[in-house]
Amino acid sequence: MSKKQSPPSMNEFDYFSQDAKPAAESANDVSEGLDEQLAAFRRGQRRQQMLLIVAVVTFLIAGWFMWDYREWMQYEFFGPREPLELGDVTRLQPTDLRHNTFVSVRGITGTRGLTQRMVRGLSVSRDERWFFLLSGSRGILVEVDADVERYGFATEIRARGRVVDPKREPAYGAVLAAYAELHHPNERNEHRFIQVGAEPGGNRLTYVVAISLLVVLFAVNVWAVVRVVRVRRTARLGGLFNR
């Protein structure tokens, strides 16, 4: 009678043998993996912070531009096509000329003037301008191009352009102070400048381009901020910010 074979022992299998040990990741491998994930997470946080900083700076620049050039944009886009005819300058008070309006007056340039380099509106160049106090006026000056064929001392002109109150535009306050220092004391409380040649719509395209660029930058930064907020919200829900 044949000997009955006993079932194989579990020790005969490598997995259950006494000398075998379960395979496992080393502690160093786990630690290195966590460090890499943490480093990547921190890099992501720094990128998000930079995006937020860039977005804030862009919003500030856009806000500054819209505020600082608000009167010029109003004049360029909404100013009338034809000026308000005010007639002989000797019959006018400076307060008759409202700031940032398009007017036309008649007068004669004085025998004393001033030369300055000025920036008009959104122009990137400082062009030479001549300033004259109109004879017989009560404090109305004109700003004209440096053109000897068109302008000079004691010249009859028709001044057509934008009105500037020097109390509302500091650059013209400085011009008025320089003019008064050279020629006469600043005895009057009110003055007005007329920027001859500055007509509504004449520089509109420049503002359209600038505003379009700002709108694009604004939209891109809004998208970036929304994306950062979503990523942080997702990370917070996943508990990454608590590690």
C-alpha positions as CSV (number, residue, x, y, z in Angstrom):
1,M,0.0,0.0,0.0
2,S,1.5,3.3,-1.1
3,K,2.4,5.9,1.5
4,K,0.0,8.8,1.6
5,Q,1.6,12.1,0.6
6,S,1.2,15.0,3.0
7,P,0.1,18.4,1.7
8,P,2.9,20.8,0.9
9,S,3.9,23.1,3.8
10,M,3.3,26.8,3.4
11,N,7.0,27.3,4.2
12,E,7.8,25.8,0.8
13,F,6.5,29.0,-0.8
14,D,9.0,31.8,-0.9
15,Y,6.5,34.4,0.3
16,F,5.8,32.4,3.5
17,S,9.2,31.1,4.0
18,Q,10.9,31.9,7.3
19,D,13.8,33.7,5.6
20,A,11.7,35.9,3.3
21,K,10.6,39.4,4.2
22,P,7.8,41.5,2.7
23,A,9.0,44.0,0.0
24,A,8.6,47.6,1.2
25,E,9.8,51.1,0.3
26,S,12.7,52.3,2.4
27,A,12.1,55.3,4.7
28,N,14.6,57.3,2.7
29,D,12.6,56.8,-0.6
30,V,9.4,57.9,1.1
31,S,11.0,61.0,2.7
32,E,12.6,62.0,-0.6
33,G,9.2,61.7,-2.4
34,L,7.5,63.9,0.2
35,D,10.3,66.5,0.0
36,E,9.9,66.7,-3.8
37,Q,6.2,67.1,-3.5
38,L,6.6,69.8,-0.8
39,A,9.2,71.6,-2.9
40,A,7.0,71.5,-6.0
41,F,4.1,72.8,-3.9
42,R,6.1,75.7,-2.6
43,R,7.3,76.6,-6.1
44,G,3.7,76.6,-7.2
45,Q,2.8,78.9,-4.2
46,R,5.6,81.3,-5.2
47,R,4.4,81.4,-8.8
48,Q,0.9,82.1,-7.6
49,Q,2.1,84.9,-5.3
50,M,4.0,86.5,-8.2
51,L,0.9,86.3,-10.4
52,L,-1.1,88.1,-7.6
53,I,1.6,90.8,-7.3
54,V,1.7,91.4,-11.1
55,A,-2.1,91.5,-11.1
56,V,-2.2,94.1,-8.3
57,V,0.4,96.2,-10.0
58,T,-1.5,96.0,-13.3
59,F,-4.8,97.1,-11.6
60,L,-3.0,100.0,-9.9
61,I,-1.5,101.2,-13.2
62,A,-4.8,100.9,-15.0
63,G,-6.5,102.8,-12.2
64,W,-3.9,105.5,-12.2
65,F,-4.1,105.9,-16.0
66,M,-7.9,106.1,-16.0
67,W,-7.9,108.7,-13.2
68,D,-4.9,110.8,-14.4
69,Y,-6.2,111.0,-18.0
70,R,-9.9,111.2,-17.3
71,E,-10.2,114.8,-18.4
72,W,-8.2,114.3,-21.6
73,M,-10.3,111.2,-22.4
74,Q,-13.5,113.1,-21.7
75,Y,-12.3,115.9,-24.0
76,E,-11.1,113.5,-26.8
77,F,-14.2,111.3,-26.8
78,F,-17.0,113.5,-25.8
79,G,-15.9,117.1,-26.7
80,P,-18.0,119.0,-29.3
81,R,-16.9,119.1,-32.9
82,E,-17.2,122.9,-33.0
83,P,-15.8,125.3,-30.4
84,L,-17.8,127.6,-28.2
85,E,-17.4,131.0,-29.8
86,L,-16.5,133.5,-27.0
87,G,-15.5,136.5,-29.2
88,D,-13.1,139.3,-28.2
89,V,-10.9,138.2,-25.3
90,T,-10.9,141.8,-23.9
91,R,-14.5,141.3,-22.9
92,L,-14.0,138.1,-21.1
93,Q,-13.1,137.1,-17.6
94,P,-10.9,134.0,-17.1
95,T,-13.9,132.3,-15.3
96,D,-15.9,132.6,-18.5
97,L,-13.6,129.9,-19.9
98,R,-14.5,126.6,-18.3
99,H,-11.7,124.1,-17.7
100,N,-11.4,121.2,-20.3
101,T,-13.8,122.8,-22.8
102,F,-13.3,123.6,-26.5
103,V,-13.4,127.3,-27.2
104,S,-12.5,129.9,-29.7
105,V,-11.5,133.5,-28.9
106,R,-10.0,136.5,-30.7
107,G,-7.1,138.5,-29.4
108,I,-3.6,139.9,-29.9
109,T,-0.6,138.3,-28.4
110,G,1.4,140.5,-26.0
111,T,4.9,141.8,-26.4
112,R,6.4,139.4,-23.9
113,G,6.3,135.6,-24.0
114,L,7.8,132.4,-22.6
115,T,9.2,129.3,-24.1
116,Q,8.7,125.9,-22.5
117,R,8.8,122.2,-23.5
118,M,5.5,120.6,-22.7
119,V,3.7,117.3,-23.0
120,R,0.1,117.4,-24.2
121,G,-2.1,114.5,-23.2
122,L,-0.8,111.1,-23.9
123,S,2.1,112.3,-26.1
124,V,5.5,110.7,-25.4
125,S,7.4,113.8,-26.6
126,R,8.1,117.1,-25.0
127,D,7.5,119.7,-27.7
128,E,8.6,123.3,-27.6
129,R,5.6,125.6,-26.9
130,W,5.3,129.4,-26.8
131,F,3.2,131.2,-24.3
132,F,1.7,134.6,-24.7
133,L,-0.6,136.7,-22.5
134,L,-3.3,138.1,-24.7
135,S,-3.3,141.8,-24.7
136,G,-6.1,143.5,-22.9
137,S,-7.2,140.2,-21.3
138,R,-7.7,139.7,-17.6
139,G,-5.4,136.7,-17.3
140,I,-5.9,134.6,-20.5
141,L,-2.8,133.1,-22.0
142,V,-2.4,131.0,-25.2
143,E,-0.1,128.0,-25.7
144,V,1.0,127.7,-29.4
145,D,3.4,125.7,-31.5
146,A,6.9,127.2,-31.9
147,D,6.1,128.5,-35.4
148,V,7.6,131.9,-36.4
149,E,5.5,132.1,-39.5
150,R,2.2,131.9,-37.6
151,Y,2.9,133.3,-34.1
152,G,4.9,136.1,-32.7
153,F,4.7,139.2,-30.6
154,A,1.7,141.6,-31.1
155,T,0.1,139.2,-33.6
156,E,-3.7,139.0,-34.0
157,I,-4.8,135.4,-33.7
158,R,-7.9,133.3,-33.4
159,A,-7.2,131.0,-30.5
160,R,-9.1,127.7,-30.9
161,G,-8.4,124.9,-28.5
162,R,-8.7,123.3,-25.1
163,V,-9.1,125.5,-21.9
164,V,-6.8,124.7,-19.0
165,D,-7.2,126.0,-15.5
166,P,-3.6,126.1,-14.0
167,K,-5.1,125.3,-10.6
168,R,-6.2,121.9,-11.9
169,E,-3.1,121.0,-13.9
170,P,0.1,121.5,-12.0
171,A,2.3,121.7,-15.1
172,Y,0.5,124.9,-16.1
173,G,0.7,126.3,-12.6
174,A,4.4,126.0,-13.0
175,V,4.3,127.8,-16.4
176,L,2.2,130.6,-14.9
177,A,4.7,131.0,-12.0
178,A,7.6,131.2,-14.5
179,Y,5.8,133.7,-16.7
180,A,4.9,135.8,-13.7
181,E,8.5,135.7,-12.4
182,L,9.9,136.9,-15.8
183,H,7.3,139.5,-16.7
184,H,5.0,140.6,-14.0
185,P,3.9,139.7,-10.5
186,N,1.0,137.3,-10.3
187,E,-1.6,139.8,-9.3
188,R,-4.7,138.0,-10.5
189,N,-6.5,135.1,-8.7
190,E,-7.7,133.5,-11.9
191,H,-6.0,132.6,-15.1
192,R,-6.7,130.4,-18.1
193,F,-4.6,128.8,-20.8
194,I,-5.9,127.9,-24.3
195,Q,-4.0,125.0,-25.9
196,V,-4.3,126.2,-29.4
197,G,-4.7,123.3,-31.9
198,A,-5.8,120.8,-29.3
199,E,-9.2,119.8,-30.7
200,P,-11.5,117.0,-29.6
201,G,-10.8,113.7,-31.4
202,G,-7.4,114.9,-32.7
203,N,-5.5,112.3,-30.6
204,R,-8.3,109.8,-30.0
205,L,-6.6,106.9,-31.7
206,T,-3.7,107.0,-29.2
207,Y,-6.2,106.7,-26.3
208,V,-8.1,103.9,-28.1
209,V,-4.8,101.9,-28.4
210,A,-3.8,102.6,-24.8
211,I,-7.2,101.6,-23.4
212,S,-7.4,98.5,-25.5
213,L,-4.0,97.3,-24.2
214,L,-5.1,98.0,-20.6
215,V,-8.3,96.1,-21.2
216,V,-6.4,93.1,-22.5
217,L,-3.9,93.2,-19.5
218,F,-6.8,93.6,-17.1
219,A,-8.7,90.6,-18.5
220,V,-5.5,88.4,-18.5
221,N,-4.8,89.4,-14.9
222,V,-8.4,88.8,-13.8
223,W,-8.2,85.3,-15.4
224,A,-4.9,84.7,-13.5
225,V,-6.4,85.8,-10.2
226,V,-9.4,83.6,-10.7
227,R,-7.2,80.6,-11.5
228,V,-5.0,81.2,-8.4
229,V,-8.1,81.4,-6.2
230,R,-9.4,78.1,-7.6
231,V,-6.1,76.3,-7.2
232,R,-5.8,77.5,-3.6
233,R,-9.3,76.5,-2.8
234,T,-8.8,73.1,-4.3
235,A,-5.5,72.7,-2.4
236,R,-7.2,73.8,0.9
237,L,-10.0,71.3,0.4
238,G,-7.3,68.6,-0.1
239,G,-5.6,69.5,3.0
240,L,-2.3,70.7,1.4
241,F,-2.3,73.9,3.4
242,N,-2.5,72.0,6.6
243,R,0.7,70.0,6.1
